[in-house]
Amino acid sequence: MNWRNLQDLYKNFYNDLVFLGLLLIPIPIWVIIYYRTQTIELLNPLQLLNFILLYPLVEEIIFRGVTQPYIAKKLPHNLANISLANLLTSTIFAIIHLFQQPIIWALATFFPSLIFGYCRDRYQRLMPSIILHITYNGGFFLIGYGAFKNPIPF
């Protein structure tokens, strides 16, 4: 891939099939959660605003805007297509969520965090990660929050 194609990819991430695929990944998970719980737990509008817009924006600025680039400068290594900075940032992200969520849900944040970090690395911009985080939180807090309050029976 030449320099011009990379510049276009960074600017036009929303036209990239990888980004569009990552945007769609959580849909089957949301469907399974809804199917298993048959519950949609509605939050008040202020809670929804915080969980769907404010928290993802702040978390992405802190984790993918500051932490991941800082770690990447110190440890510029990759494991397959995942940067070491992304792995460490995602680990920190999951650990931080342990303070406010049950352990299984906190640990489950590791995988979306890897996706957000992958997008940060791939597009060299914060906006794709922010959009994905808002979308993932939106689906979770509009569809999956009932499973958070009432664990899925397996």
C-alpha positions in Angstrom: 0.0 0.0 0.0 1.5 3.3 -1.0 1.6 6.5 1.1 -1.4 8.1 -0.7 -3.6 5.1 -0.1 -2.6 5.1 3.6 -3.5 8.8 3.8 -6.9 8.1 2.3 -7.5 5.2 4.7 -6.8 7.5 7.7 -9.0 10.2 6.5 -11.9 8.0 5.2 -12.0 5.3 7.8 -15.8 5.2 7.5 -15.4 3.8 3.9 -13.1 1.0 5.1 -14.7 -2.5 5.1 -12.7 -3.4 8.2 -14.2 -0.4 10.2 -17.7 -1.2 8.9 -17.2 -4.9 10.0 -16.0 -3.8 13.4 -19.1 -1.6 13.7 -21.3 -4.6 13.1 -19.5 -7.2 15.2 -21.6 -6.6 18.4 -25.0 -7.0 16.8 -25.1 -10.8 17.2 -24.0 -10.4 20.8 -26.8 -8.0 21.5 -29.3 -10.3 19.8 -28.1 -13.3 21.9 -28.2 -11.2 25.1 -31.7 -10.0 24.3 -32.9 -13.5 23.3 -31.5 -15.0 26.5 -32.9 -12.4 28.9 -36.0 -11.2 27.0 -35.3 -7.9 28.9 -34.6 -4.4 28.0 -33.8 -2.3 31.0 -34.3 1.4 30.3 -32.2 3.9 32.0 -33.1 7.5 32.5 -32.0 10.0 29.8 -29.2 11.4 31.8 -27.7 8.0 32.5 -28.0 7.1 28.9 -26.3 10.3 27.9 -23.4 9.5 30.3 -23.1 5.8 29.4 -23.5 6.2 25.7 -21.8 9.5 24.9 -19.8 11.0 27.8 -18.0 8.0 29.2 -16.9 6.6 25.8 -15.6 10.0 24.8 -13.7 10.5 28.0 -12.4 6.9 28.1 -11.2 7.1 24.5 -9.4 10.4 25.1 -7.7 8.9 28.2 -6.9 5.4 26.9 -6.5 5.7 23.1 -5.7 9.4 22.9 -3.1 9.5 25.7 -2.2 6.1 27.3 -1.9 4.0 24.1 0.3 6.5 22.2 2.5 7.0 25.3 3.0 3.3 25.7 3.6 2.9 21.9 6.5 5.4 22.1 8.1 3.4 24.9 7.3 -0.1 23.6 6.9 0.0 19.8 6.3 -3.7 19.4 3.6 -5.7 17.7 2.2 -9.2 18.3 0.6 -10.2 15.0 -1.6 -7.2 14.1 -2.0 -6.1 17.7 0.4 -3.6 19.2 1.9 -4.2 22.6 0.6 -0.7 23.5 -2.9 -1.8 22.6 -2.6 -5.0 24.7 -1.3 -3.1 27.7 -3.8 -0.3 27.4 -6.7 -2.8 27.0 -5.5 -4.6 30.2 -5.4 -1.3 32.1 -8.9 -0.5 30.7 -10.3 -3.8 31.9 -8.7 -3.5 35.3 -10.1 0.0 35.8 -13.6 -1.4 35.0 -13.2 -3.8 37.9 -13.9 -1.0 40.3 -17.4 -0.4 39.0 -18.6 -3.7 37.4 -18.8 -7.4 38.3 -15.6 -9.2 37.4 -17.0 -11.0 34.3 -18.3 -7.7 32.8 -15.1 -5.9 33.6 -13.0 -8.6 32.0 -15.4 -8.6 29.0 -14.4 -5.0 28.3 -10.9 -6.2 27.4 -12.1 -7.5 23.9 -13.9 -4.3 22.8 -10.9 -2.4 24.1 -8.6 -4.4 21.8 -10.9 -3.4 18.9 -10.8 0.3 19.8 -7.1 0.2 20.2 -6.7 -1.7 16.9 -8.6 1.1 15.2 -6.4 3.7 16.9 -3.4 2.0 15.5 -4.9 1.3 12.0 -6.3 4.8 11.3 -3.9 6.9 13.5 -6.9 8.8 14.6 -9.1 8.8 17.7 -12.5 9.3 15.9 -12.9 5.7 14.8 -12.4 4.4 18.3 -14.8 7.0 19.7 -17.5 6.0 17.2 -17.0 2.3 17.9 -17.1 2.8 21.7 -20.2 4.9 21.5 -21.9 2.3 19.2 -20.9 -0.6 21.4 -22.0 1.2 24.6 -25.2 2.2 22.9 -26.1 -1.3 22.1 -25.1 -2.6 25.5 -27.0 0.0 27.5 -30.1 -0.1 25.2 -30.2 -3.9 24.8 -27.8 -5.7 27.0 -28.0 -3.7 30.3 -30.8 -6.1 31.5 -28.3 -8.9 31.4 -25.9 -6.9 33.5 -28.5 -6.4 36.2 -30.0 -9.9 35.7 -27.2 -12.4 34.7 -27.9 -14.5 31.7 -29.0 -18.0 32.7 -27.0 -20.6 30.8 
